[in-house]
Amino acid sequence: MAHLAFLLLLPLLLLLITARLLWPRSKQLQTLSRIPSPPALPIVGHLHLVGSLPHVSLRDLAAKHGGTRGLMLLRLGSVPTVIVSTPSAAEAVLRTHDRVFSSRPSNPLAGVLFYGLLDAGFAPYGERWRQAKLLLTAHLLTAKKVRSFRGAREAEARRAVAAARDAAMDAGEVLDVSALLMAYANDVMCRAVSGSFFFEDGRNRIIPDLTAVVKDVFGAFKLQDYFPAMARVDVLSRSSLGKAMALRKRWDELFDTLIDFHAQRPPQKTIGDDDGDFIDVMLSLTDEYGLTRDHIKAILMNMFNAGTDTTYLVHEFAMAELMRHPHAMAKVQAELRGKVTKNKEEFLEILTEDDDLSSMAYLRAVIKETLRLHPPGPLFLPHLSTADCEVEGYMIPAGTTVMINAWGIGRDPGFWEDPEEFKPERFLEGGGHAAHVEYRGQDFNYIPFGSGRRICPGMNFGIASLEIMLANLLYHFDWEVPGGKGIDMTEKFGVTVHRKEKLMLIPKLKR
């Protein structure tokens, strides 16, 4: 009889255990419950409200349910998540209480791919992260070091101009501009990481394939992201971890080849030598920083998987927006062609940094407007609170995930006039209150690279790469859309947000 009673009660017992595992900590949720939140469903919470373009869904949800203080609570499965949607709330998280919100939630997949979280992106706040960040900001990505890679940028811009010229000489040939820009961004990074050695045996061509697989692995649905307690029985997450381990072996083979080459050749560079590539510099700092091979590999993973794709995407969005706005295209081309000396008429005599591209106001305005509408990461990597903290009048307990919608902030109608429109003029003198807004993390209406401790350390590297390539494509060529069609700006969300369709254009030698 007792045995029968147990069997009858077993389903109820399993249901209660499952509910306990799936339900967030009641005390934490009770504290967070004061934050405005949409109606939720049992178990899944608000997952059903997050569409295929989360940055858009979260902006729309915040406008409807988020109240006036810029915070909205979502329960993504069993994970309570606070969404930040206004400049004032972003400033509170990224500047006022930066120390409290500088950590990251647990990410087993990143732990595999980034060598036990020895990187500067996914590592939780602490000594390991500080070391990685210092390595980047004090040695690898300083303004002086970025300038030292001028030759790499110019060499790859010259190759890209030559490829576009070949297409232009064959009148009417359609050029895959997406592929051209991706190759440029990738090859500039390859030169910075390991000089010309990366190009031997076609090693540079391996990287786009590997980074594409990284994006696929990270972008796959994993139950444990939303129900961490289910990790042991989550077949999808275990499958992704298996793929990540196999993928890391492929990265290991490439990185070991690169590091071995640098370690075995006679020393050529010193720490202070601006001509040293990234691996040279890191090997020279091994003793000072206590760096292992895994430390170096984790930083290289950051470089290739954060730096290359984001630079390429901003390039592509800039070209796409200019094609959609002929008036802006004409203005930026007139500026470039009016200010550059006539000896640049000869092809492969490219515009260089000696031409003072950064002083060209409309070119810079085009780049800034592209970053406003299409920030490299529309949703920043999640932050994690390490202590109880009051933000905008609401208490956020320790251990809470916080996500910042930079895309939504950049389109806030409370600050930006015609926020959905591509208007580079807004960043020029006389363009209104946005004329002096910058992207370096101090203006919280405009934070495409983040702010505070977690600001993107590769910002200067990316902008330098973007300026010279965009300037040369616009200076040397006029561009047409095949068949006179429009540009499809439909987006696809993944680790980054990119256009769904490739950018295919016809280059014409400038008139």
C-alpha positions in Angstrom: 0.0 0.0 0.0 2.8 2.4 0.9 4.6 1.4 -2.3 1.4 2.3 -4.3 1.1 5.6 -2.5 4.7 6.4 -3.4 4.1 5.7 -7.0 1.1 7.9 -7.1 3.0 10.8 -5.4 6.1 10.4 -7.6 4.9 12.5 -10.5 3.9 15.3 -8.1 7.3 15.0 -6.4 9.1 15.3 -9.7 7.0 18.3 -10.7 7.9 20.1 -7.5 11.6 19.3 -7.9 11.5 20.5 -11.5 9.7 23.7 -10.6 12.2 24.4 -7.8 15.1 23.9 -10.3 13.5 26.1 -12.9 12.2 28.9 -10.7 14.7 31.7 -9.8 15.6 32.4 -6.2 12.5 33.8 -4.6 14.3 36.4 -2.5 16.1 37.8 -5.5 12.9 37.8 -7.6 11.0 39.5 -4.8 13.5 42.3 -4.6 13.5 42.7 -8.4 9.7 42.6 -8.7 9.4 46.3 -8.1 11.1 46.9 -11.5 8.5 47.3 -14.3 8.0 44.0 -16.2 5.6 42.7 -18.9 3.2 39.8 -18.1 5.1 36.5 -17.9 4.2 32.9 -18.7 4.9 30.0 -16.2 8.3 28.4 -16.5 9.5 30.2 -19.7 8.9 33.7 -18.2 9.4 36.2 -21.0 11.3 34.1 -23.5 8.4 34.1 -25.9 8.5 37.9 -26.1 12.1 38.0 -27.4 11.9 37.8 -31.1 14.5 37.0 -33.8 16.0 40.5 -33.4 16.3 40.8 -29.6 17.7 44.3 -29.7 14.5 45.5 -31.5 12.2 43.4 -29.3 13.8 44.7 -26.1 13.5 48.3 -27.3 9.8 47.9 -28.1 9.1 46.0 -24.8 10.9 48.7 -22.8 8.9 51.4 -24.6 5.6 49.7 -23.6 6.4 48.1 -20.2 9.6 49.7 -19.0 8.3 52.8 -17.3 10.3 56.1 -17.3 13.5 55.1 -15.5 15.0 53.0 -18.2 14.9 49.6 -16.3 12.8 46.6 -17.2 12.8 43.2 -15.6 12.6 40.1 -17.8 12.6 36.5 -16.6 14.4 34.6 -19.4 13.5 31.1 -18.3 14.8 31.0 -14.7 17.3 33.8 -15.1 16.0 37.2 -13.9 17.5 39.8 -16.3 17.4 43.6 -16.0 17.3 45.4 -19.3 18.8 48.9 -19.4 17.3 51.1 -22.1 18.0 54.8 -21.3 21.2 56.9 -21.1 20.7 57.7 -17.4 20.3 54.1 -16.4 23.3 53.1 -18.6 25.4 55.8 -16.9 24.4 54.5 -13.5 25.5 51.0 -14.4 28.6 51.8 -16.5 30.0 54.8 -14.6 28.3 55.5 -11.2 28.3 51.8 -10.1 30.8 50.5 -12.7 32.7 48.4 -10.1 29.6 46.6 -9.0 28.5 45.7 -12.6 31.9 44.9 -14.1 31.6 41.1 -13.8 30.1 38.5 -16.2 27.6 35.7 -15.7 28.9 32.2 -16.0 29.4 31.0 -19.6 30.7 27.4 -19.9 31.0 27.7 -23.7 33.3 30.8 -23.4 35.3 28.9 -20.7 36.2 26.3 -23.3 36.9 28.6 -26.3 38.7 31.3 -24.3 41.0 29.0 -22.4 39.4 29.0 -19.0 38.3 32.7 -19.4 41.8 34.1 -19.6 40.5 36.7 -22.1 39.3 40.3 -21.6 35.8 39.8 -22.9 34.1 37.0 -21.0 36.4 36.8 -17.9 34.6 37.7 -14.7 35.9 40.7 -12.8 39.0 39.9 -10.9 42.8 39.7 -11.2 42.8 37.5 -14.4 40.5 40.0 -16.1 42.6 43.0 -14.9 45.8 41.4 -16.3 44.2 40.7 -19.7 42.8 44.2 -19.9 46.1 45.8 -18.9 47.9 43.8 -21.5 45.6 45.2 -24.2 45.4 48.8 -23.0 49.0 49.3 -22.0 50.8 47.3 -24.7 48.8 46.0 -27.6 46.1 48.6 -28.4 47.6 51.9 -27.3 47.2 54.8 -29.6 50.9 54.7 -30.4 50.8 51.0 -31.1 47.7 51.4 -33.3 49.6 54.0 -35.3 52.5 51.6 -35.8 50.2 49.3 -37.8 49.7 52.0 -40.4 51.7 50.0 -42.9 49.4 47.0 -42.5 46.3 49.0 -43.0 47.7 50.7 -46.1 49.0 47.5 -47.6 45.6 45.8 -47.2 43.7 48.9 -48.5 45.9 48.9 -51.5 45.0 45.2 -52.2 41.3 46.0 -51.8 41.5 48.9 -54.2 43.3 46.8 -56.7 40.6 44.1 -56.5 37.9 46.7 -57.0 39.8 48.3 -59.8 40.0 44.9 -61.6 36.2 44.6 -61.3 35.7 48.2 -62.5 37.9 47.6 -65.6 35.6 44.8 -66.6 32.6 47.1 -67.1 29.5 46.1 -65.3 31.1 43.3 -63.2 29.4 42.9 -59.9 31.7 42.9 -56.9 31.0 41.1 -53.6 31.7 44.0 -51.4 30.9 42.0 -48.2 33.7 39.5 -49.1 36.1 42.3 -49.9 35.5 44.1 -46.6 35.7 40.9 -44.6 39.1 40.0 -46.3 40.4 43.4 -45.5 39.4 43.4 -41.8 40.8 39.8 -41.4 44.1 40.5 -43.2 44.8 43.7 -41.2 44.3 41.7 -38.0 46.5 38.9 -39.3 49.3 41.4 -40.1 48.9 42.9 -36.6 49.0 39.6 -34.9 51.9 37.9 -36.7 53.2 40.0 -39.5 53.7 38.5 -43.0 54.1 35.0 -41.5 50.4 34.7 -41.2 50.1 34.8 -45.0 52.4 31.9 -45.7 50.6 28.7 -46.7 47.3 30.7 -46.7 46.9 30.8 -42.9 45.1 34.1 -43.2 42.3 32.4 -45.2 41.7 29.9 -42.3 40.5 32.6 -39.9 37.2 33.5 -41.4 36.1 29.8 -41.5 37.1 29.4 -37.8 35.4 32.6 -36.7 32.2 31.6 -38.6 32.1 28.3 -36.6 32.6 30.2 -33.3 29.6 32.3 -34.2 27.5 29.2 -35.0 28.5 27.5 -31.7 27.7 30.6 -29.6 24.5 31.4 -31.5 23.0 27.9 -31.1 20.1 27.5 -28.6 21.3 26.1 -25.3 18.8 25.3 -22.6 21.2 25.9 -19.8 21.5 29.6 -20.8 18.0 30.0 -19.5 17.7 27.2 -17.1 21.2 26.7 -15.6 20.0 24.0 -13.2 19.2 21.8 -16.2 22.8 21.8 -17.5 23.5 18.2 -16.7 20.5 17.0 -18.7 20.7 19.5 -21.5 21.6 17.6 -24.5 21.9 20.7 -26.7 24.3 22.4 -24.3 26.4 19.3 -24.0 26.5 19.0 -27.8 27.6 22.7 -28.1 30.4 22.1 -25.5 31.6 19.1 -27.5 31.7 21.2 -30.7 33.5 24.0 -28.8 36.2 21.5 -27.6 36.7 20.2 -31.1 36.9 23.8 -32.4 39.4 24.8 -29.8 41.7 22.1 -31.0 41.7 23.7 -34.5 42.5 27.1 -33.0 45.2 25.5 -30.9 46.9 24.1 -34.0 47.0 27.5 -35.7 48.1 29.4 -32.6 50.8 26.9 -31.7 52.2 27.3 -35.2 52.3 31.0 -34.9 53.7 31.1 -31.3 56.4 28.5 -32.1 57.5 30.5 -35.1 57.9 33.7 -33.0 59.5 31.9 -30.0 62.1 30.0 -32.1 63.4 32.8 -34.3 66.1 35.1 -33.0 64.8 38.0 -31.0 64.1 41.0 -33.2 61.9 43.3 -31.2 61.8 44.7 -27.7 58.8 45.7 -25.6 59.3 49.3 -26.6 59.6 48.7 -30.3 56.5 49.8 -32.0 57.2 47.6 -35.0 56.6 44.4 -33.1 53.5 42.4 -33.8 51.1 41.3 -31.1 52.7 37.9 -30.6 56.2 39.5 -30.4 55.0 41.9 -27.7 53.2 39.2 -25.6 56.2 36.9 -25.7 58.4 39.8 -24.6 56.1 40.3 -21.6 55.9 36.6 -20.6 58.0 37.0 -17.4 56.7 40.4 -16.4 53.0 39.3 -16.6 53.5 35.6 -15.9 51.9 34.8 -19.3 51.4 31.2 -20.4 50.6 30.0 -23.9 46.9 29.8 -22.9 47.0 33.5 -21.9 48.4 34.4 -25.3 45.9 32.2 -27.1 42.9 33.7 -25.1 43.9 37.2 -26.1 44.3 36.1 -29.8 40.8 34.6 -29.6 39.6 38.1 -28.5 41.4 39.7 -31.4 40.0 37.5 -34.1 36.5 36.9 -32.8 35.7 40.4 -31.5 37.9 42.6 -33.7 37.6 41.3 -37.2 33.9 40.7 -37.5 32.9 44.0 -35.9 35.2 46.1 -38.1 33.9 44.4 -41.2 30.2 44.9 -40.2 30.6 48.6 -39.6 32.3 48.9 -43.0 29.5 47.1 -44.7 26.7 49.0 -43.0 28.4 52.3 -43.9 28.6 51.4 -47.5 25.0 50.2 -47.5 23.7 53.3 -45.9 25.6 55.5 -48.3 24.1 53.6 -51.3 20.7 54.2 -49.8 21.4 57.9 -49.4 22.9 59.3 -52.6 23.0 62.9 -51.1 25.3 61.7 -48.3 27.4 59.7 -50.7 27.9 62.7 -52.9 28.9 64.9 -50.0 31.5 62.5 -48.6 33.0 61.9 -52.0 33.2 65.6 -52.7 35.0 66.1 -49.4 37.5 63.4 -50.1 38.1 64.3 -53.8 38.3 68.0 -53.0 40.9 67.8 -50.3 43.3 65.2 -51.6 46.1 66.2 -53.9 46.0 65.4 -57.6 48.8 62.8 -57.6 46.3 60.4 -56.0 44.7 60.0 -59.5 47.1 57.2 -60.1 45.6 53.9 -59.0 47.3 52.1 -56.1 48.6 55.5 -55.1 46.1 55.2 -52.3 44.9 57.7 -49.7 47.1 57.2 -46.7 47.0 58.5 -43.1 49.3 61.3 -44.3 46.2 62.7 -46.0 44.9 63.5 -42.5 41.7 61.5 -43.0 40.6 62.1 -39.4 40.2 65.8 -40.1 37.6 65.2 -42.8 34.5 66.2 -41.0 31.9 64.6 -43.2 33.7 61.2 -43.4 33.9 61.2 -39.6 30.2 62.1 -39.4 29.3 59.2 -41.7 31.3 56.8 -39.5 29.7 58.1 -36.3 26.2 58.0 -37.8 26.8 54.4 -38.9 27.9 53.5 -35.4 24.8 55.1 -34.0 22.4 53.2 -36.2 24.4 50.0 -36.3 26.6 49.6 -33.2 29.0 46.5 -33.5 27.3 44.9 -30.5 23.7 46.2 -30.2 23.3 44.3 -26.9 26.5 44.4 -24.9 27.7 41.2 -23.4 25.8 40.6 -20.1 27.0 42.3 -17.0 26.7 40.6 -13.5 26.2 42.5 -10.3 28.6 41.6 -7.5 26.8 43.4 -4.7 23.3 44.8 -3.9 23.1 48.1 -5.7 20.4 50.8 -6.1 19.9 52.0 -9.7 17.4 54.6 -10.7 15.5 54.0 -7.4 15.3 50.2 -7.8 17.4 47.7 -5.8 19.3 45.2 -7.9 20.5 42.3 -5.8 24.0 40.7 -6.2 24.1 38.0 -8.8 21.7 39.7 -11.2 22.3 39.7 -14.9 22.1 43.1 -16.5 21.9 43.7 -20.3 22.4 47.1 -22.0 20.6 47.9 -25.2 23.1 50.2 -26.9 21.1 50.0 -30.2 18.0 51.2 -28.4 19.8 54.0 -26.7 21.3 55.2 -30.0 17.8 55.5 -31.4 16.2 57.2 -28.4 13.7 59.9 -29.7 14.1 61.8 -26.5 17.6 62.8 -27.6 18.0 62.1 -31.3 16.0 64.0 -33.9 14.6 61.6 -36.6 16.3 58.7 -34.8 15.6 56.1 -37.5 17.0 58.3 -40.3 20.6 58.2 -41.6 21.7 61.8 -41.2 25.5 62.3 -40.8 24.9 66.1 -40.6 23.7 65.7 -37.0 27.4 65.3 -36.0 28.6 68.4 -37.8 29.0 71.9 -36.4 25.5 73.5 -36.4 23.9 70.0 -36.5 22.3 70.4 -33.1 23.1 69.0 -29.7 24.7 65.9 -31.2 27.5 67.9 -32.9 30.0 67.3 -30.1 28.9 63.8 -29.0 31.7 61.3 -29.2 31.8 57.5 -29.1 34.5 57.2 -26.4 32.2 56.3 -23.5 31.6 59.7 -21.9 28.3 60.5 -23.7 25.7 58.0 -22.6 23.3 58.9 -25.4 25.9 57.3 -27.7 27.9 54.3 -26.5 28.6 52.0 -29.5 31.8 50.8 -27.9 30.5 50.7 -24.3 31.9 52.6 -21.4 33.7 52.2 -18.1 35.9 49.2 -17.2 34.3 47.1 -20.0 34.7 49.6 -22.8 35.9 48.0 -26.0 39.8 48.2 -25.9 40.0 47.8 -29.7 38.1 51.0 -30.4 41.1 52.9 -31.8 42.3 49.9 -33.9 38.8 49.5 -35.4 38.3 53.2 -36.3 41.8 53.5 -37.8 41.1 50.4 -40.0 37.6 51.8 -41.0 38.7 55.3 -41.9 41.4 54.4 -44.5 39.4 51.6 -46.2 36.2 53.5 -46.5 38.0 56.7 -47.7 39.7 54.8 -50.5 36.6 53.0 -51.7 34.7 56.3 -51.8 37.6 58.3 -53.3 38.6 56.0 -56.2 35.2 54.6 -57.2 31.6 55.5 -57.9 29.2 52.7 -57.0 26.0 51.3 -58.4 23.5 48.7 -57.3 23.0 45.9 -59.9 19.8 46.2 -61.8 19.0 49.5 -60.0 17.5 47.6 -57.1 17.3 48.9 -53.6 19.6 47.8 -50.7 17.9 45.3 -48.4 18.8 46.3 -44.8 17.1 43.2 -43.2 19.2 42.1 -40.2 20.1 38.8 -38.9 20.9 38.4 -35.2 23.8 36.2 -33.9 26.9 36.9 -31.8 26.8 40.2 -33.8 24.1 41.7 -36.0 24.7 41.7 -39.7 22.7 42.3 -42.9 21.0 39.2 -44.1 22.0 39.7 -47.7 25.5 40.2 -49.1 26.4 43.7 -50.3 26.8 43.3 -54.1 27.8 46.5 -56.0 29.2 47.6 -59.3 32.4 49.7 -59.0 32.9 52.5 -61.6 36.2 54.3 -62.0 35.6 57.8 -60.7 34.7 60.4 -63.2 
